[in-house]
Amino acid sequence: MVETEVPRPWVPWEASPVPEESQLRGMHSVRLWEREIARTRAFLVSALGFEAVGEEVGWERFAVDGGGPGCLLEVKELPSEPRGRWGTGAVHHVAWRVKDEAEELALRAVVAGEGLNPTPPIDRFWFRSVYFREPGGVLFELATDGPGFERDESAERLGETLILPPWLEPRREEIEASLPALSTPLKNSSGQIP
């Protein structure tokens, strides 16, 4: 957890049991462990447009879009650490936001030019994604802003029900049966959580 005074646009969850001043505002930075950092360092700067902005206790810090929360990446060379494994407690990939398909395709071309074999753009219904492994092996995603999560439900109701992309709708019963039961906090007559 990182606390910062740097302002960041966010929308507080009004019905949260956590007071607004203590709610999370988003991701501050991402940290990568690399067996060998040189190729990743060069790739971040020359291909993805990051700027090297400092080092602290062996962590090299890179910034994009001027830095600040949500725009920072920290990388540390740890040659004897085992490779990450997929599963509980692990982060599967790092998603980077691109504004639209044109920007995504331009970055995909740069990544391909580096010999990193990006996927073709994949339709995720709410956004489009391109995946590739950066030189150190971490899976990166380039994800477009749109069309957005309001494509099939209103902003006021986001997250209240299980919404599936059209191609998974035929499997709804099977998917719902495999999910753990969740409950939302009960609201009082004024719409607030007691």
Buried (B, 14 or more C-beta within 10 A) or exposed (E): EEEEEEEEEEEEEEEEEEEEEEEEBEEBBBEBBBBEBEEBBEBBEEBBEBEEBEEEEEBBBBBBEEBBBBBBBBBBBBEEEEEBEEEEEEEEBBBBBBEEBEBBBEBBEBBEEBEBEBEEBEEEBBBBBBBBBBBBEBBBBBBBBEEEBEEEEEEEEEEEEEBBEEEEEEEEEEEEEEEEEEEEEEEEEEEEEE
